[in-house]
Amino acid sequence: MSKKHIAILTVVLAILIDQISKIYIKTHFQLGDEFKVLGMDWFRIRFTENNGMAWGFEFGGKAGKLFLTLFRIVAVTGIMYWLWQTIKKKSHTAVIVAISLILAGAVGNIIDSVFYGVIFDSSYHNVATLFSDNPYGEWFHGKVVDMLYFPIYEGESFTFFNAIFNGADSWITIGVALLILFNKQAFPKEEKEIEQTS
């Protein structure tokens, strides 16, 4: 399989897994619903939504949300160019997979932000309907669906790792981790320049 085909397959599969899991959660859970995976306290599915920033951070209201979504679209264009250049240079397969995962993760959350507000109704005290006649938002103002929760330790006043995230966030994290592991293959020019100046 060519490196181009590996990139396309990685992006398509990662986006599909992300979106299928989000749509399933939206159409089967009410906001705040939770269950323990295989009865494990430290691995749960908990349905939450946010406006698209880490840990649900918000800024600037509707204008801030629109800016964030448009910024992500611009960033995705840059990532696509980076991936294309990496394929042209016939870089290490792990690097191509890493950038493909980062691209898929970014696109996955953009889909939520751009479309979910106009294709779903509210999940508050309600299981959302796909292609609802009464959508909860508008174009470019959808909420990002999160569901993966790993509270490794829960005390009375402290929870270790209380972040709730989704497949798209996972792809970005895995992609960045791969780039760190294969940094010499990912950034060969920078490595040579450092050696020459030292």
N, C-alpha and C positions, 0 to 999 in steps of 0.2 A: 504494500500500500504506500502511495506517495505521501510526502509530508503535507502537501496541500489537502489530500483526502483525510489524513489524520486530523488536521486542524478543523476541517468542516464537520467531520463526524463528532469530534469532541464538543464543538460549539453547539451543534444541533441536539445531541443527546443531553448535554448539561442543561440547556434551556428547557427541553421537554420535561426532564425530571423535575426541575424547579417549578415550572408552571402547572404540571399535572398535580404535584403535591399541594400547591397553593389553592388551585381550583377545588380540589377535593376538600381541603380544610374549610374553605369559604362556604361550600355547599353542604357540609355535614356537621359543622360546629357553630355554636353561638360564640360571640366574643367573650373570652375568658374561660371557655371550656377547657378541661385538661384531663388527660389520662396517663397513667404510668405504663411505659412500654415494657411488656413482659413482667409487670409488677415491680419493676426496679424504681427505687426512690430517686436515683440519680439520672434517669433518662425519661423525660416526659415530653408529651406533645401538649403544648399550651398555646391556644390561639390568641394572638395579639395582632394589633395593627399599629403602624406608625407612619409619620410623614416622610420617612425615607432617609433619616440620618441615624447615626449610631446611637443606641440606647434611647431612641425616640426623641432626641434633641430637636427642638424646633426654633426657627428664627424667621422674623419678617412676615409672618402670616401667609396669606395667599401669594403675595409677591415673592416672598422668600422661597416658597414651595415651587413656584414656576421657575425661578432662577436656578434652583437646585436641579430640577428636571432638565432644563435646557443645558446646564453645565455638564450634566452626565451624558447627554447626547453628543456634545462636542468632544468630551473625553473618550467616548466610545469610538468616534471617528479617528481619534489619535491612536487608540489601541488597535483598531483595524489596520491602520497604516503600519504600525510597529509589527504586527503579526505578518503582514504581507512581506515586509522587508526581511523578516526573520526567515520566512519560507524561501524567499529568493536567494538568501545567503546559505541555504541548506544547513541551518543551525541544528544543533543536537535536538533529537525528538522530544526530550523532556522539556526543553525550553519552549518548543512550539506548543506542546500540551499545556504548559504553564500559562502562556499568554492567551491561549484559546479558552482556558478556564476563567481567567480574569475577564476576558471579553464576554463570555457567556454569563458570568455573574452580574456584570454591569448591565447587560441587556435584560436579564431576568428582572431586576428591580426597576428598570425603566418601563418595562411592560406594565408592571403594577401601577406606577406613577401616571403613565399616560392614559391607560385604558380602563383600569378597574373602577374608577369613579363613575364611568358611564355605562358599564356593563353589569354591575352588581348593585343590589339594594343593600341597605344597612345590615350589619351583623350584630347590632346592639339589641339584645333580647330577641333575636331572630336569626334563623338560619338563612343566609343570603341566597338569592335566586340569581342564576346566571342569565344574562340578557333580560334583566328586569325592566318592566315598564316604568318603574319608579326608582331610578338610580340614585345613589347617595351623594354623588358629587358631579364633577364636570371634567372635561378633557384636561390633561396635564395636572390634575389635582387628586389623583387616586392615592389611596393609602397602601403601603407595602405590607404584605402579609408575612408574619413571622410565626414559627411554631416549634422550633427545636430548642429544648430547654434541658440543660445539664447541671442541676444544682448539686454539685459534688458534696457540699456540706451545707446543712441548714441548721442554724442555731436560733435561739429566741430573737436575737437582734442582729444577726449577721448571716448572710448566705454567700458561700464561696462560689463564684461564677454564676451570677444571676442574669447574665445576658440571654435574651431569647432571639434567635436568628432564623434564617431560612436557607434553602439550598443554594441560592445565588450568593449569599454571604459566604457559605462554605466553599464554593468554587473559587471565589476571590482569595480566601485564606489559603487554600491548598495551592493555588497558582503562585502566590507570593512565596510560600514555603519552598516550592520547587525551584523558583528563581534564586532563592538564597542558597539552596543545596547545590544548584548547578550554576553558580554565579560566574565561574570562569568561562563556561560555555556561553552564558547569556551575555556577558559583557567583556569579550576578549580584548577589544581595543583599549578599554580603560585599564585592564590588567597590564598590558604591554607598556602603556604610558607611565604607569606607576613604577614599573621595573626600571625604565629608562631614566626616570628622574631621581631614583634612590641611589 
